[in-house]
Amino acid sequence: MDYNKKEVLGEGCSACVFRGTFNGEKVAVKRIQNFYLDEINNEREENTMRNLNHPNVLKLLDVQQDQNFKYLILELCVGTLSDYVKGGYKSEMPSEIDGMIQMASGLHYIHSNRFVHRDIKPANVLISPTFILKISDFGFSRGVTGSGSFSMSSGPKGTRVYYSPEFISMEEKTIEEREQIRADVSIDVFSLGCLFFNYLTKGGHPFANGGPPNEVLTPANIKNGEKILNGRMGLPENHYAYVMIDGMTEKDPGIRLKLEQALETLNDVNRIERE
């Protein structure tokens, strides 16, 4: 494995992603300082990714370590869905309907392998050199039971403007109260519904009063169930994804649309468009 410190693909508080090579192939190298490994639970990211192998999930190729860093060697991608939404990525993309099928398929595979992602957002969907969308960044992922549930004792994780209402409500709970509460994989479905909306509208959000997400107002609207799908950065009510996204972003997880139902809707639309 080799990487170029001058070619940074992305960076955060504890890790940087560089362009590199592995066994002669171009790759991305996520370099994590050993100091942070226990603190931010990167062991969980590695363990999750070792168990996943799907065309719409970013593949972990190898893991290496030295005295200072751990290196996750990953498939090389050329952009993110966030880049696309903001206009920074201008190369080829799958059709909108195919893009959503790919994202939903990748997430369905993750859930079927008994993991919840907990940080579904545009920046965590990567675009491969062959224009395939791949779910990435499993730093907040964790295992779930056969029914898809997990304990909320560790509190909410991820990005607040893509939190489900269940996660928003956890911010007000004590540690003792959190330990008594369980959530399930439908939290990812809520986030994916918001992501789909952002993708289709090139920047809108269902809980942003008809505009782009706001770090303060959007979480408050999510908590209160204040949703606008047909605003100035919205969708017409007759759009094929309108009812689906409305169902995916239901405040009550008990009546929220299942991921299988969303996939069925998308595949039906795709089939009709191809006929």
N, C-alpha and C positions, 0 to 999 in steps of 0.2 A: 504494500500500500504506500502511495505517495500522494502528497497534496501540495497545492500552491497557496501559500499564505497571502499572496496578493490578490487571489481570485476568491473573494468572499461572496457566497451566494445568499447568506442570511446570518443574522446574529441576534442573540438575546443576552440576558444577564449572566447566564452560566455556560453558554455554548455558542460556538460559531460553526457555520457550515461552509466548507471550502470545495472548490472544484478539485478533483484528484483522479488518480488512476488506481486500479486494482486488477492484478493479473492481466495487464494490458488493456483493460476496458475503462472507458470514462465513467466516473462515479461521482457521487457527492459524499463528502466526509464530514460527519458531525462530530466535532471535537468538544468534549465535555471535561471541564476541570475536575480532577478527582476530589477536590475540596467540596464540590457541590453534590457528589453522587448520592450520598445518603439523604442530604437535605431536601432535594427536589425529586427523589425517588426515580432516578433514571434507570435503576434496575428494573422497575416495572415496565418502562418503555421497551427495554431490550427483551424482557421475557415475553411480553405481549407480541412483539413483532416476530420473534422466533417461531411463534405458533400460527402465524398467518401467511397464507400464500394465495393471492387472488389478483387478477389483472387490475382491479380498481383499488388496491391497497398497496401503498409504497412498500417495496420489498427490502428487507434487511439482508445484505449479502454476507457480512462478516462483522466481527467485533474484535478489536485489538486494544491493547492497553500498554502504557509505559508508566514511568514514575509520576508524571504530572497529569496525564490525560487518559481518558477512555475515548476510543474512536468507533463510532457506528458508521459502517460503510454501507451506503444506500444507493438505490437506483438514482441516476442523474435525471433531473427534470429541468425544464426550460422556463418555467413560470408558475404562477399561482393563480387561482381563480380571483383572488383579490387584485392581482395585476391586471387581469382581463377586465374586471368590473371598472377599475379606475382608468382604463384606457392605455395602460403601460405595456400590455402584451397585445401585439397586433398580428401574430402569426396565426396559422390555421387552428381551428377549434372543431370539436364535434358539433353536430346540430344541437340546438337547445334541448330538444326532447331526448336525444341520445345522451347528452351530457348529464341530464337529471337521472336517466336510467342507470348510467355508470355510477354516479354518486350513491344512489339508493341501493344498487347492487353491492357496492363495496361495504356500505354500512350494514346491510342485511347479513353479509358474510361475517362481519365482525361480531354482530349479535349472535349469529348461529354458532359461533365458536365460544360463546359465553364470556364476551367482553363488552363493556360499555366504554365509549370513547371519552365523553365528557368535555370535549373542546371542539365540536364541529363548528367551523366557521370558514369563510372564503380563503383566508391565509393558509389554512391547513388542507386545502385541496390543491394538489400539484398537477401540472400539465406535463406529460411526458414528451420526448422528442417525436413520438408517433401520434401525438394529440389524444392520448388516453388520459382521463382524469383519475387521480389516485389520492385516496385519503391518507393523510400523514400525521405525524406528531402524536405519539401515544404516551406522552409524559404524564397525562392525567388519567389514563385508562386504568381499568381494574376489572377483576373477574366478577361475574354475576352467577346467581343460582340458575338452576334449570328453568325456572319461571322468568328469569331475566331481572330479578331484584337484587339490590345491594344496600348495605347500611349507609346512612348519611352521617355517621359519626365524625368523619373527617371534614364535614362541611362542604360548601359549594366549591367547585373547581371550574376553571375555564375562563371564558371571556363574557363579561356581564351583559353586553348587548345581545348575546346569543344564549344567555341563561334561560332555562325553563322557569315557569312560575314557582315550581317546587324548590328550585335552587334559590331563587330570590327570597322566598319565605324563610329559608334556612339562616339567612344573615341575622335574623332577629332572635334566633333560638340559642339557648344555652347549650353547652357541651352535653349536659345530662339529657336535655330534651332531644338533641340530635341523635343520641345513642338509641333512642326508642323509635326512630323513624326510618322507614325504608323507602327507597325510590326504585324505579326500574328503567329499562332501556328506552322507554318512551321519552325520557329527557333528551336523548339524541334526536328523536323524531321531531320534537319541537324545534330544536336548533336547525335541523335540516330544512324544515319548512321555512324558517326565516332566511336561511341561506339560499334556497330556491328562489324566493321572492327577490332577494338582493341580486341574484344572478340574472333573472329575467328582466328586471327593471334597470339594471346597470347602476345599482347604488341605493335603491330604496330599502325600506324595512317595514314590516307589517305593524310595528309598534312605535313608529317614529312620526306620528301625526301627518302621514303622507309624504315624508321626506326622508333624508338619510338618517342613520342612527346617531343618537346623541348619548354620551356616556352617563348623563344624569337622568334625563327625561325618559329615555327608552326603557331602562330597567323598571322605572316607576310605572310606566304604561303596561309592561309585561305583567307586573305584579297585580295590577288592577284590571287586566283583561281589556285594555283600551286599544283596539285594533282598527286600522284603516287599510284596506287592501286596494281601494279604488281612488286613492288620492293623486296628487300631482305627479308623484313618482310611483305610480301603482299600476294595477292591471284592470282592464275592463271586466265587468262581471261575467261576460260571455267567454272569457279566455279559458282555454281547456284546463289550465292549472289552478284557476281561481278557487273552485270548491275544494280541490285537493289540499291546497295550501291552507285554506281556512280550517279544514279538518285537522291538519298536522299541527296547527298552532292553537288548538283548543286549550283553554286554561285548565280544564279538568282532565288529568291524565286518564281517567277512567273512560272517557268518551273520545279521547284523542284518536285520530286515524292511525291505524297500524301501518307499519312500514310495508307489509305485504299488500295492503290495500292501495297504498300509494304506487307501488310497483305495478300492480294490476292496472291502475288507471293510466299510468305512463305507457305501458306496453300496448294497451288498447288504442290509445291515441296514435302511437307510433305505427301500429298495424294499419289503422285507417288512413294515415297520411301516405303510407307506401302503396296502398291499393289504387 
